[in-house]
Amino acid sequence: MSDEARRATRAKLSRRRFGSGCSAALLVALAPRRAVAASANKTADFYRGKTVRILVGSPPGGGYDIYARLVVPALAAKLDATVLVENKDGNGGLAALATLLVRPSDGLTIMNGSAEAAIISQMLGRPGATWDVTKLNWLAKMASAPKLWYVGANARYRSIADVATANPLTWSATGPADDISDVEAVISYVLGLKSKIVVGYRGSGDMSLAVIRNEVDAGVLSADSALPHIDEIKPLALFGARRWRHLPQVPTLSEAAALPADKTWIVELRQQIGEAQRALVAAPGVPTDRVDYLRNVLAEVLTDPAVIEDGARTNREIEYMSGSDLQRLVGELMAAAGPRRAEFHKIVLDSYF
């Protein structure tokens, strides 16, 4: 065989070996992707045709209920499942969380609830707060809006100067640390009001009617829940770091009143906790693949322009945060009270009931 023929043969064999190596390497590289795709398909198959329940800790028509029902059609379509809203009001909205924790941890029951109330109840060691919010599987934040402090349109006390003269100033709430009464307590503390918080109302509708009918003097609601009643109430201030675009004329608490420097810490702490607000959550123990799948599906639903537009039509704006980011935020918030936890407990649970 000539030298030229030998060189041609060696080159041909080299190409064969190189091609074989490339094919093997390509198969190795594709294997993890195929495994991930197979796992996702298996998880999707689990939900297909099943019934998924969204627990809500307030009666039909409240803010959490409306937000849950807002996502039902798109979520049902994405999961190829039946999605139902199940109202479990009671215990300041925490009855739904208690229900979630006793249901099977299979990912077929989730909750749309107040991350604020769950965090505060655990932070303050409330009786019955047996959960650990850092162990819950946070799926997505749906929205957050500032709290609105308001009185009735025909109230006895119609300004912050007026409420300072009340003895007592009565407020409506569902229960202690329900993410309403604690804000009322914080406002009362920083402004030195002689307040009495009246609990036992079922939800935002009952609380707002109590104020409108002058059964109590004042109330606090998420601003988006208060907005439908705006013609029957008189806003006093927003409990938030900035003004809200739907009520641009309403000042923040710090704009409306002089806050003592030694008390601003509790306003800042409570506003930080408010960053979590309306959130979708699954129980501890739900398989990781189902948690990841629900997070991905909810990311698609809550960034869907059609869903966002549906919410905007009724001033229920979507403010999406991913489940992983929300999980991290909840952990940070649990550490936020720090050495002032005992003082926080005294103010929001022991002083105004």
C-alpha positions in Angstrom: 0.0 0.0 0.0 1.4 3.4 -0.9 2.1 6.1 1.7 -0.8 8.2 0.3 -3.2 5.2 0.7 -2.1 4.6 4.2 -2.7 8.3 5.2 -6.2 8.1 3.6 -7.1 5.0 5.6 -5.8 6.5 8.9 -7.9 9.6 8.3 -11.0 7.6 7.6 -10.6 5.6 10.8 -10.0 8.8 12.8 -13.2 10.3 11.4 -15.1 7.2 12.4 -13.7 7.3 16.0 -14.3 11.0 16.3 -17.9 10.7 15.0 -18.6 7.8 17.4 -17.2 9.9 20.4 -19.4 12.9 19.4 -22.5 10.7 19.3 -21.7 9.3 22.7 -21.1 12.7 24.2 -24.3 14.0 22.7 -26.3 11.2 24.2 -24.7 11.9 27.6 -25.5 15.6 27.3 -29.1 15.0 26.3 -29.8 12.4 29.0 -30.5 14.8 31.9 -32.8 16.9 29.7 -34.7 13.9 28.7 -35.0 12.8 32.4 -36.3 16.3 33.4 -38.8 16.2 30.5 -39.9 12.7 31.5 -40.3 13.8 35.1 -42.3 16.9 34.1 -44.6 14.8 31.9 -45.1 12.4 34.8 -46.1 15.2 37.1 -48.4 16.8 34.6 -50.0 13.4 34.2 -50.6 13.3 38.0 -52.7 16.5 37.8 -54.5 15.8 34.6 -58.2 15.0 35.2 -57.9 15.5 39.0 -59.6 18.0 41.3 -57.5 20.7 42.8 -58.9 22.8 45.7 -57.8 26.3 46.7 -58.6 27.0 50.3 -59.5 30.6 51.2 -59.7 31.8 54.8 -62.6 34.3 54.2 -66.2 34.1 53.0 -67.1 34.4 49.3 -66.7 38.0 48.0 -63.7 38.9 50.1 -60.3 40.0 48.6 -58.6 36.6 48.9 -61.7 34.8 47.5 -61.8 37.2 44.5 -58.1 36.7 43.8 -58.4 32.9 44.0 -61.4 32.9 41.6 -59.5 35.2 39.2 -56.9 32.5 38.5 -59.2 29.5 38.5 -60.0 29.3 34.7 -56.3 29.7 33.6 -55.0 27.4 36.3 -57.6 24.7 35.4 -56.6 25.0 31.7 -52.9 24.7 32.5 -53.3 21.7 34.8 -56.0 20.1 32.6 -57.9 19.7 35.9 -61.0 20.8 37.8 -60.1 23.7 40.2 -62.5 24.6 43.0 -62.4 27.4 45.6 -63.2 26.2 49.1 -64.0 28.9 51.7 -62.9 28.1 55.2 -63.3 31.3 57.2 -62.5 31.5 60.9 -59.8 32.3 63.4 -58.7 35.5 61.6 -58.3 33.6 58.3 -56.1 30.9 59.7 -58.8 28.2 59.7 -57.9 27.6 56.1 -54.2 27.1 57.0 -55.1 24.6 59.7 -57.3 22.8 57.1 -54.4 22.7 54.7 -52.1 21.1 57.2 -54.5 18.2 57.9 -55.2 17.4 54.3 -53.1 14.8 52.4 -49.8 16.4 51.4 -50.3 15.4 47.7 -50.4 18.9 46.1 -54.1 18.7 45.3 -55.0 21.2 48.0 -53.3 24.6 48.1 -54.3 27.8 49.8 -54.6 31.4 48.8 -54.2 33.2 52.1 -52.5 35.9 54.1 -48.8 35.2 54.4 -48.8 38.2 56.8 -51.2 36.6 59.2 -49.3 33.2 59.2 -46.0 34.9 59.7 -47.2 37.2 62.5 -49.1 34.4 64.3 -46.0 32.2 64.4 -43.7 35.2 65.2 -45.9 36.0 68.2 -46.4 32.4 69.3 -50.2 32.6 69.2 -52.1 29.6 70.6 -52.8 27.2 67.8 -50.0 28.5 65.6 -48.4 25.0 65.2 -47.0 25.5 61.7 -43.6 26.7 60.7 -43.9 29.1 57.8 -40.4 28.4 56.6 -41.4 24.7 56.1 -44.5 25.5 54.0 -44.1 25.3 50.3 -44.6 28.8 49.0 -45.8 28.7 45.4 -46.3 32.4 44.3 -47.2 35.8 45.6 -50.3 37.0 43.8 -50.6 40.6 44.9 -49.9 43.1 47.6 -51.6 46.4 48.3 -51.2 48.9 51.1 -53.6 48.8 54.0 -56.1 51.6 54.1 -57.2 53.2 57.4 -60.7 54.6 57.0 -63.8 55.8 58.7 -67.4 55.9 57.6 -68.7 58.7 55.4 -70.9 59.8 58.3 -68.6 58.9 61.1 -68.3 60.7 64.4 -64.6 61.1 64.0 -63.7 62.3 60.5 -60.0 63.1 60.7 -56.9 62.0 62.5 -57.2 65.0 64.8 -60.8 63.9 65.6 -59.8 60.2 66.4 -57.2 61.4 68.8 -60.1 62.7 71.0 -62.0 59.4 71.1 -62.1 57.3 74.3 -62.3 54.7 73.1 -61.9 54.6 69.3 -63.4 51.3 68.2 -62.1 49.2 65.2 -63.4 46.1 63.4 -61.4 43.0 62.9 -61.8 39.2 62.4 -59.4 38.2 65.2 -56.1 38.9 66.9 -53.1 39.1 64.5 -55.4 38.6 61.4 -53.3 41.1 59.4 -55.9 43.7 60.1 -56.1 44.0 63.9 -52.3 44.1 64.2 -52.1 47.1 61.8 -54.9 48.8 63.9 -52.8 48.1 67.0 -49.7 49.5 65.4 -51.5 52.7 64.3 -53.0 53.1 67.8 -49.6 52.6 69.4 -47.6 55.1 67.3 -50.4 57.8 67.5 -51.2 57.2 71.2 -54.9 56.5 70.5 -57.2 55.1 73.2 -58.4 52.2 71.0 -60.6 49.1 71.4 -60.4 46.5 68.7 -63.7 44.5 68.3 -63.1 41.1 66.8 -65.5 38.4 65.5 -66.3 39.8 62.0 -66.2 37.2 59.3 -64.3 39.0 56.6 -63.6 42.3 54.8 -67.3 42.7 53.8 -68.5 42.5 57.4 -65.7 44.6 58.7 -66.4 47.4 56.2 -70.2 47.3 56.8 -69.5 47.7 60.5 -67.6 50.9 59.9 -70.1 52.2 57.3 -73.0 51.6 59.7 -71.1 53.3 62.5 -71.2 50.1 64.6 -67.5 50.8 65.1 -65.5 54.0 64.5 -62.8 53.0 62.2 -61.3 50.1 60.2 -58.4 48.9 58.2 -58.6 46.9 54.9 -56.3 46.1 52.1 -56.8 49.1 49.8 -58.0 47.0 46.9 -60.7 45.5 49.2 -61.7 48.9 50.4 -61.9 50.4 47.0 -65.4 49.1 46.1 -66.8 50.9 49.2 -65.0 54.2 48.5 -68.2 56.2 48.1 -69.3 55.0 51.6 -66.1 55.6 53.5 -63.6 58.4 54.2 -59.9 57.4 53.9 -57.6 58.7 56.5 -54.2 57.3 55.6 -52.4 54.5 53.8 -50.4 52.1 55.9 -47.6 51.6 53.4 -44.2 53.0 52.4 -45.7 54.9 49.4 -48.9 56.3 48.1 -51.2 54.0 46.0 -51.9 55.0 42.4 -55.6 54.2 42.7 -56.0 56.7 45.6 -53.2 59.2 44.9 -54.8 61.8 47.1 -54.6 59.7 50.2 -51.4 60.3 52.3 -49.3 57.6 53.9 -49.5 57.4 57.7 -46.1 59.1 58.0 -47.3 61.9 55.7 -50.6 62.3 57.6 -49.3 62.4 61.1 -46.0 63.1 63.0 -44.7 59.7 64.1 -42.5 59.6 67.2 -39.0 58.6 66.3 -38.8 56.0 69.1 -41.9 54.2 67.7 -41.2 54.2 63.9 -39.5 50.8 64.3 -42.8 49.0 64.6 -44.3 50.7 61.5 -41.3 49.7 59.5 -41.4 46.1 60.8 -45.1 45.8 60.0 -44.6 47.3 56.5 -41.8 44.8 55.8 -44.1 41.9 56.8 -46.7 43.3 54.5 -44.5 42.6 51.5 -45.6 39.0 51.5 -49.4 39.5 51.7 -51.6 37.5 49.2 -49.8 34.2 48.5 -50.5 30.7 47.3 -49.0 28.0 49.4 -48.9 24.2 49.6 -48.4 22.1 52.7 -45.0 20.7 53.9 -44.4 17.3 52.6 -45.7 17.8 49.1 -43.3 16.0 46.7 -40.7 18.4 45.3 -41.6 17.6 41.7 -45.2 18.7 42.3 -44.1 21.9 44.1 -41.8 22.8 41.2 -44.5 22.0 38.7 -47.1 24.1 40.5 -44.6 27.0 40.8 -44.0 26.8 37.0 -47.6 26.6 36.1 -48.5 29.5 38.5 -45.7 31.6 37.0 -47.3 31.2 33.6 -50.8 31.9 34.9 -49.8 35.0 36.9 -47.8 36.5 34.1 -50.5 35.8 31.5 -51.7 39.2 30.0 -55.3 38.0 29.9 -55.3 37.1 33.6 -53.6 40.4 34.5 -56.1 42.3 32.4 -59.0 40.5 34.1 -57.7 41.5 37.5 -57.0 45.1 36.4 -60.7 45.6 35.4 -61.7 45.3 39.0 -58.6 46.9 40.5 -57.3 43.5 41.6 -53.8 43.9 40.3 -51.4 41.0 40.0 -48.0 41.6 41.6 -46.3 38.2 40.9 -43.3 37.0 42.9 -41.9 33.5 42.2 -42.3 30.8 44.8 -38.6 30.5 45.4 -38.2 34.2 46.0 -41.2 34.2 48.3 -39.8 31.3 50.2 -36.6 33.3 50.8 -38.6 36.4 51.8 -40.7 34.5 54.3 -37.5 33.2 56.0 -36.1 36.8 56.1 -39.3 38.2 57.6 -39.3 35.6 60.4 -36.0 36.9 61.5 -37.0 40.6 61.2 -38.6 41.1 64.6 -35.3 40.1 66.3 -34.9 41.3 69.9 -38.1 43.4 69.8 -40.4 40.4 69.5 -41.7 40.6 73.1 -42.5 44.3 72.6 -44.2 43.6 69.3 -46.2 40.9 71.0 -47.4 43.2 73.8 -48.5 45.9 71.3 -50.4 43.9 68.8 -51.9 41.2 71.1 -52.1 42.5 74.6 -53.0 46.2 74.5 -56.2 46.9 72.5 -58.6 44.0 72.9 
